Amino acid sequence: MRIYNYEILNEIQKRWSPRAFSEESVSNEDLEAIMEAARYAPSCFNEQPWLYLVADDEPSLNVMRELLMEKNWLWAKKAPVLIMVLCKNKFEHNDKDNAYCSFDTGTSWGYLSLEATKRGYQTHAMAGFRKKTAREVLNIPEVYTPLAMIALGRPGLIEDLPEAFREKESPNTRKPLNEVMVKIDYFGGLNEEN
Ligand SMILES: Cc1cc2nc3c(=O)[nH]c(=O)nc-3n(C[C@H](O)[C@H](O)[C@H](O)COP(=O)(O)O)c2cc1C
């Protein structure tokens, strides 16, 4: 049960990561709009280091499904869209390492998931996939780091999930606000000299 202390964005309240997906396809318009939201995330030097490899037809979905770890494959194989999220680990403007590429790409996928929620879809990010194999199979150059895969689609039926997943199929909770938001005087950042 989620308790919101404040009236935050509806999509943030509604978003969670279910495993029951319907096989109903995602329209191209919705898919592009969802990616458009990802495109408008802020990033260090506006480098937009994210890259989304999208599979929404059977041949490409089959390639992506093969990359999933068994525990994710069991439910994510039904999702009509599987996306691999990469980030470019070098800055384009000076070819130096971009230490912020995952930070920025995390923001971008967050936007993606909120737009998907707004449009009645659900998303579920997964770190559990074979990254080395993904590099080989999808020809991913070194300059891109595979970060996660995302299942995207309409909600499905809990009864269709493998039994082990059914009882987990509800939104989880969060740490209390005072554990994640700490004023610096409590944290020790302020001392006599400040
Ligand atoms: C980077 C990342 C990797 C994740 N990897 C997996 C995964 O491999 N398998 C899985 O079932 N869920 C995975 N999750 C989902 C998280 O467990 C989930 O987001 C978290 O428990 C919070 O729940 P909520 O998204 O429903 O709010 C991942 C989420 C993120 C952001």
PDBQT file of the ligand as one rigid body, heavy atoms in Angstrom, charges set to zero:
ROOT
HETATM    1  C1  LIG A 201      17.794  -0.328 -13.079  1.00  0.00    +0.000 C 
HETATM    2  C2  LIG A 201      16.683  -1.250 -12.638  1.00  0.00    +0.000 A 
HETATM    3  C3  LIG A 201      16.866  -2.617 -12.739  1.00  0.00    +0.000 A 
HETATM    4  C4  LIG A 201      15.835  -3.487 -12.389  1.00  0.00    +0.000 A 
HETATM    5  N1  LIG A 201      15.988  -4.842 -12.612  1.00  0.00    +0.000 NA
HETATM    6  C5  LIG A 201      14.944  -5.658 -12.443  1.00  0.00    +0.000 A 
HETATM    7  C6  LIG A 201      15.026  -7.025 -12.850  1.00  0.00    +0.000 A 
HETATM    8  O1  LIG A 201      16.038  -7.491 -13.405  1.00  0.00    +0.000 OA
HETATM    9  N2  LIG A 201      13.934  -7.802 -12.647  1.00  0.00    +0.000 N 
HETATM   10  C7  LIG A 201      12.791  -7.332 -12.068  1.00  0.00    +0.000 A 
HETATM   11  O2  LIG A 201      11.827  -8.090 -11.933  1.00  0.00    +0.000 OA
HETATM   12  N3  LIG A 201      12.677  -6.029 -11.689  1.00  0.00    +0.000 NA
HETATM   13  C8  LIG A 201      13.716  -5.189 -11.873  1.00  0.00    +0.000 A 
HETATM   14  N4  LIG A 201      13.603  -3.845 -11.548  1.00  0.00    +0.000 N 
HETATM   15  C9  LIG A 201      12.359  -3.334 -10.961  1.00  0.00    +0.000 C 
HETATM   16  C10 LIG A 201      12.568  -2.892  -9.506  1.00  0.00    +0.000 C 
HETATM   17  O3  LIG A 201      12.624  -4.027  -8.689  1.00  0.00    +0.000 OA
HETATM   18  C11 LIG A 201      11.425  -1.944  -9.109  1.00  0.00    +0.000 C 
HETATM   19  O4  LIG A 201      11.498  -0.775  -9.894  1.00  0.00    +0.000 OA
HETATM   20  C12 LIG A 201      11.511  -1.567  -7.622  1.00  0.00    +0.000 C 
HETATM   21  O5  LIG A 201      11.248  -2.678  -6.815  1.00  0.00    +0.000 OA
HETATM   22  C13 LIG A 201      10.517  -0.466  -7.272  1.00  0.00    +0.000 C 
HETATM   23  O6  LIG A 201       9.219  -0.895  -7.568  1.00  0.00    +0.000 OA
HETATM   24  P1  LIG A 201       8.253  -0.111  -8.547  1.00  0.00    +0.000 P 
HETATM   25  O7  LIG A 201       8.985   0.112  -9.849  1.00  0.00    +0.000 OA
HETATM   26  O8  LIG A 201       7.060  -1.026  -8.705  1.00  0.00    +0.000 OA
HETATM   27  O9  LIG A 201       7.903   1.183  -7.920  1.00  0.00    +0.000 OA
HETATM   28  C14 LIG A 201      14.615  -2.975 -11.884  1.00  0.00    +0.000 A 
HETATM   29  C15 LIG A 201      14.452  -1.587 -11.775  1.00  0.00    +0.000 A 
HETATM   30  C16 LIG A 201      15.460  -0.729 -12.164  1.00  0.00    +0.000 A 
HETATM   31  C17 LIG A 201      15.225   0.759 -12.082  1.00  0.00    +0.000 C 
ENDROOT
TORSDOF 0
